[in-house]
Amino acid sequence: MLAGTIEKMPIPDASREEIDAVVQAARVYLAIAKSSGEPMTGTPDERAVKYALLRMDAEVLRLYDLPPRLERQVLDIFSGKKRLGVGCEFEGYFPPNFNAWIPLHEYISDEYRAAASEDTINRCEPIKSQDILAAVKATAHLFNED
C-alpha cells in the first residue's frame, strides 16, 4: 500500500536553487548524524541532529508548497511514531498539544523560536514604575488573582 501511494505522489517542479537547498540540508544532516561514529569527534548534540533532520524535511516540504493545514496533516501522520536510525529521538514533528497550522520551515526558524514565550519574557524588561505596578496589582485584586 505505501509503495503504491509513493508511486502516485507527484514530484514537484523545483528550481535549481530549491534542489540545492534540499541537497545542502541533507549534507548538513548526514555530516552531523554521522559524526557520532567517527573517532575523536565526540557524540553530536542530539538536538543538533534533530534540528538538521527537521531542516532537511522542511526543505523537501517547501518544494510541495502545501497549504499549512495540509502540510500539518501530512506531518501528523508521523506523530507518536518512532523514527529509527536517524541519530536522535524522534516521535513527531511538533510537540503534543501543539495545534497551530504552521509550515515546518517556519516552526523551526530562528524567527519563530525568538518569538516563543520564553524568549519574549527574557527580552522584556521587568516593570519598574511603582505606579504601573500598583495599577497591575489593583487590577489583579479585582479579579482575585493576587
C-alpha positions as a Markdown table, in Angstrom:
| # | Residue | x | y | z |
|---|---|---|---|---|
| 1 | Met | 0.0 | 0.0 | 0.0 |
| 2 | Leu | 2.7 | 2.5 | 0.9 |
| 3 | Ala | 4.7 | 1.7 | -2.3 |
| 4 | Gly | 1.6 | 2.4 | -4.4 |
| 5 | Thr | 1.0 | 5.7 | -2.6 |
| 6 | Ile | 4.6 | 6.8 | -3.1 |
| 7 | Glu | 4.4 | 5.9 | -6.8 |
| 8 | Lys | 1.3 | 8.1 | -7.2 |
| 9 | Met | 2.9 | 11.0 | -5.3 |
| 10 | Pro | 3.7 | 14.0 | -7.6 |
| 11 | Ile | 7.2 | 15.2 | -7.9 |
| 12 | Pro | 7.4 | 19.0 | -7.6 |
| 13 | Asp | 8.8 | 21.1 | -10.4 |
| 14 | Ala | 11.7 | 22.6 | -8.4 |
| 15 | Ser | 14.2 | 25.2 | -9.4 |
| 16 | Arg | 18.0 | 24.6 | -9.2 |
| 17 | Glu | 18.1 | 26.7 | -6.1 |
| 18 | Glu | 15.4 | 24.8 | -4.4 |
| 19 | Ile | 17.0 | 21.5 | -5.2 |
| 20 | Asp | 20.4 | 22.8 | -3.9 |
| 21 | Ala | 18.7 | 23.8 | -0.6 |
| 22 | Val | 17.4 | 20.2 | -0.2 |
| 23 | Val | 20.8 | 18.8 | -1.1 |
| 24 | Gln | 22.6 | 21.2 | 1.3 |
| 25 | Ala | 20.3 | 20.4 | 4.1 |
| 26 | Ala | 20.8 | 16.7 | 3.5 |
| 27 | Arg | 24.6 | 17.1 | 3.6 |
| 28 | Val | 24.4 | 19.0 | 6.8 |
| 29 | Tyr | 22.2 | 16.4 | 8.4 |
| 30 | Leu | 24.4 | 13.5 | 7.3 |
| 31 | Ala | 27.5 | 15.2 | 8.5 |
| 32 | Ile | 26.1 | 15.8 | 12.0 |
| 33 | Ala | 24.4 | 12.4 | 12.3 |
| 34 | Lys | 27.5 | 10.5 | 11.1 |
| 35 | Ser | 29.9 | 12.4 | 13.4 |
| 36 | Ser | 28.9 | 10.2 | 16.3 |
| 37 | Gly | 30.5 | 7.1 | 14.6 |
| 38 | Glu | 33.8 | 8.8 | 13.9 |
| 39 | Pro | 36.7 | 8.6 | 16.4 |
| 40 | Met | 37.7 | 11.7 | 18.2 |
| 41 | Thr | 34.7 | 13.8 | 17.1 |
| 42 | Gly | 32.6 | 13.2 | 20.2 |
| 43 | Thr | 28.9 | 12.5 | 20.2 |
| 44 | Pro | 26.9 | 15.1 | 18.3 |
| 45 | Asp | 24.3 | 17.0 | 20.3 |
| 46 | Glu | 21.0 | 15.1 | 19.8 |
| 47 | Arg | 19.2 | 18.5 | 19.4 |
| 48 | Ala | 21.5 | 19.4 | 16.6 |
| 49 | Val | 20.9 | 16.1 | 14.8 |
| 50 | Lys | 17.1 | 16.6 | 15.2 |
| 51 | Tyr | 17.2 | 20.2 | 14.0 |
| 52 | Ala | 19.2 | 19.1 | 11.0 |
| 53 | Leu | 16.7 | 16.3 | 10.3 |
| 54 | Leu | 13.8 | 18.7 | 10.6 |
| 55 | Arg | 15.6 | 21.3 | 8.4 |
| 56 | Met | 16.1 | 18.6 | 5.7 |
| 57 | Asp | 12.4 | 17.5 | 5.9 |
| 58 | Ala | 11.3 | 21.2 | 5.8 |
| 59 | Glu | 13.2 | 21.9 | 2.7 |
| 60 | Val | 11.6 | 18.9 | 0.9 |
| 61 | Leu | 8.1 | 20.0 | 2.1 |
| 62 | Arg | 8.8 | 23.5 | 0.9 |
| 63 | Leu | 9.0 | 22.2 | -2.6 |
| 64 | Tyr | 5.4 | 21.0 | -2.4 |
| 65 | Asp | 4.2 | 24.4 | -1.2 |
| 66 | Leu | 1.2 | 22.8 | 0.5 |
| 67 | Pro | -1.3 | 24.9 | 2.4 |
| 68 | Pro | -0.2 | 24.9 | 6.1 |
| 69 | Arg | -3.2 | 22.9 | 7.2 |
| 70 | Leu | -2.5 | 20.1 | 4.7 |
| 71 | Glu | 1.2 | 20.1 | 5.5 |
| 72 | Arg | 0.3 | 19.7 | 9.1 |
| 73 | Gln | -1.9 | 16.8 | 8.3 |
| 74 | Val | 0.9 | 15.1 | 6.4 |
| 75 | Leu | 3.3 | 15.6 | 9.3 |
| 76 | Asp | 0.8 | 14.5 | 11.9 |
| 77 | Ile | 0.8 | 11.0 | 10.2 |
| 78 | Phe | 4.2 | 10.6 | 12.0 |
| 79 | Ser | 3.1 | 11.9 | 15.4 |
| 80 | Gly | 3.9 | 9.4 | 18.1 |
| 81 | Lys | 5.8 | 7.1 | 15.7 |
| 82 | Lys | 9.5 | 6.5 | 16.4 |
| 83 | Arg | 11.7 | 7.2 | 13.5 |
| 84 | Leu | 14.6 | 4.8 | 13.9 |
| 85 | Gly | 18.1 | 5.1 | 12.7 |
| 86 | Val | 18.1 | 8.9 | 12.4 |
| 87 | Gly | 20.6 | 9.7 | 15.1 |
| 88 | Cys | 18.2 | 11.2 | 17.6 |
| 89 | Glu | 15.0 | 10.5 | 19.5 |
| 90 | Phe | 12.2 | 11.3 | 17.1 |
| 91 | Glu | 8.5 | 10.8 | 17.7 |
| 92 | Gly | 7.0 | 13.6 | 15.6 |
| 93 | Tyr | 7.5 | 17.0 | 14.2 |
| 94 | Phe | 5.6 | 19.0 | 16.7 |
| 95 | Pro | 5.1 | 18.7 | 20.5 |
| 96 | Pro | 2.0 | 17.0 | 21.7 |
| 97 | Asn | -0.8 | 19.6 | 22.2 |
| 98 | Phe | 0.7 | 21.9 | 19.6 |
| 99 | Asn | -2.2 | 22.6 | 17.3 |
| 100 | Ala | -1.2 | 25.6 | 15.1 |
| 101 | Trp | -1.1 | 25.2 | 11.4 |
| 102 | Ile | 2.3 | 26.5 | 10.6 |
| 103 | Pro | 4.7 | 25.2 | 7.9 |
| 104 | Leu | 7.6 | 23.2 | 9.3 |
| 105 | His | 10.2 | 25.6 | 7.9 |
| 106 | Glu | 8.6 | 28.5 | 9.8 |
| 107 | Tyr | 8.2 | 26.4 | 13.0 |
| 108 | Ile | 12.0 | 25.6 | 13.1 |
| 109 | Ser | 13.1 | 29.1 | 12.0 |
| 110 | Asp | 15.1 | 31.3 | 14.3 |
| 111 | Glu | 12.4 | 34.0 | 14.0 |
| 112 | Tyr | 9.8 | 31.6 | 15.3 |
| 113 | Arg | 12.0 | 30.5 | 18.2 |
| 114 | Ala | 12.8 | 34.1 | 19.1 |
| 115 | Ala | 9.1 | 34.8 | 19.3 |
| 116 | Ala | 8.5 | 31.9 | 21.7 |
| 117 | Ser | 7.2 | 32.8 | 25.1 |
| 118 | Glu | 10.4 | 32.1 | 27.0 |
| 119 | Asp | 12.4 | 34.3 | 24.7 |
| 120 | Thr | 9.8 | 37.0 | 24.7 |
| 121 | Ile | 9.8 | 37.0 | 28.5 |
| 122 | Asn | 13.6 | 37.2 | 28.5 |
| 123 | Arg | 13.6 | 40.2 | 26.1 |
| 124 | Cys | 11.1 | 42.1 | 28.2 |
| 125 | Glu | 12.2 | 44.4 | 31.0 |
| 126 | Pro | 10.5 | 44.0 | 34.4 |
| 127 | Ile | 8.1 | 46.8 | 35.3 |
| 128 | Lys | 10.0 | 49.3 | 37.4 |
| 129 | Ser | 7.4 | 52.1 | 37.7 |
| 130 | Gln | 5.7 | 51.9 | 41.1 |
| 131 | Asp | 2.6 | 53.5 | 39.6 |
| 132 | Ile | 2.2 | 50.8 | 36.9 |
| 133 | Leu | 3.0 | 48.0 | 39.5 |
| 134 | Ala | 0.2 | 49.4 | 41.8 |
| 135 | Ala | -2.2 | 49.5 | 38.9 |
| 136 | Val | -1.5 | 45.9 | 37.9 |
| 137 | Lys | -1.9 | 44.8 | 41.5 |
| 138 | Ala | -5.2 | 46.6 | 41.9 |
| 139 | Thr | -6.5 | 45.1 | 38.6 |
| 140 | Ala | -5.4 | 41.6 | 39.7 |
| 141 | His | -7.1 | 42.1 | 43.0 |
| 142 | Leu | -10.3 | 43.0 | 41.2 |
| 143 | Phe | -10.2 | 39.6 | 39.5 |
| 144 | Asn | -9.0 | 37.8 | 42.7 |
| 145 | Glu | -5.7 | 36.9 | 41.1 |
| 146 | Asp | -3.3 | 38.4 | 43.6 |
